[in-house]
Amino acid sequence: MLYREAGQFKTSYATDQQIFPIRQDRVAVVALAALAFVVVPLIATQYWLSAILIPFLIFALAALGLNILTGYAGQLSLGTAAFMAVGAFAAYNFVLRVPGMPVLLAFVLAGGCAALVGVLFGLPSLRIKGFYLAVATLAAQFFVVWALVKFPWFSNYSSSGVITAQKMTILGIDIDTPLRKYMLTLTIVTLLALAAKNMVRSSIGRAWMAVRDMDVAAEVIGFPLMRTKLTAFAVSSFYCGVAGALYAYAYLGTVEPEAFTLDLSFRILFMIIIGGIGSILGSFLGAGFIVLLPIFLNIVVHWLNGVAQSLFSASLPASITSNLELMVFGGLIIFFLIVEPHGLARLWQIGKEKLRLWPFPH
């Protein structure tokens, strides 16, 4: 009753091929956009904007890029942070070395540079796949970070290797407050998410999924493997490159190789595993899980510490408080993978299917 499309007739091909063909989905997307663009800027504090919402959006964009490659094209990658680093340093050098370079154009060009690097390291996918391809992309992680440290030109010959990102200015407006950075990040992520949603429904997305399901059969029926796989690497790396530029400019405020370590690649991989592989929504759910859950666990640990002090006049041992958050976080990841291996997006899909038949038994 709440989520039933009965009576919603499609009278043209355009209405039948909409990104959101069901009216309830369109209403939900508009309401969510109004919440993000209007309500959140009015009620969110600077802490929430700069420490929670901005990194959530950036990680969701990076997870979206990895989901295109791994979830839709079936190419396992462990070099996401390397492509983000390429985007961050490319944006910095474009703004630094090209006078009058607009920041948004620098972000687009940075994504293009990351796409070229992604295609280069995606060439082994033409011969290998699975864990062997993961090792090949893992080499990209170490090679890119090594190159950024080895060649000081990328960091403008900075002695420390840590450089301050330039001030962002768009149409004469300085993007120097958490609210403005949030609005810029939200706008870019929204546009790229809608583009990805539309892309996976197109012939390109169908080619990716055909190669993912069975590449030999896809090649037999006419899908060009080389073009399909390299396109997936290029698009995925473009998204990760833009996410890396936003990570450096809108969140960190610095451009440094140490910010794009292998740990970041694994975090983004966990995001799509928990959120749902092969799902646009899953990228956002996984990013929310990874970003918000540690904050919640930290609050719970401090609360337990306060309870222990009030009841027993003694605080919890430091060894417990420092590791309890990591233990609970890891346990919850394992729990979610056991309960629903297809991620949080699958749970959301199951809920919508139940709403379609409610209140009738099924």
PyMOL commands that set and color helices and strands:
alter all, ss='L'
color gray80, all
select helices_A, chain A and resi 13-16+23-43+46-72+80-97+103-126+131-150+152-155+178-199+203-213+215-220+225-252+257-259+262-275+280-312+318-339+344-357
alter helices_A, ss='H'
color red, helices_A
select strands_A, chain A and resi 163-164+168-170+173-175+254-255
alter strands_A, ss='S'
color yellow, strands_A
deselect
rebuild
show_as cartoon
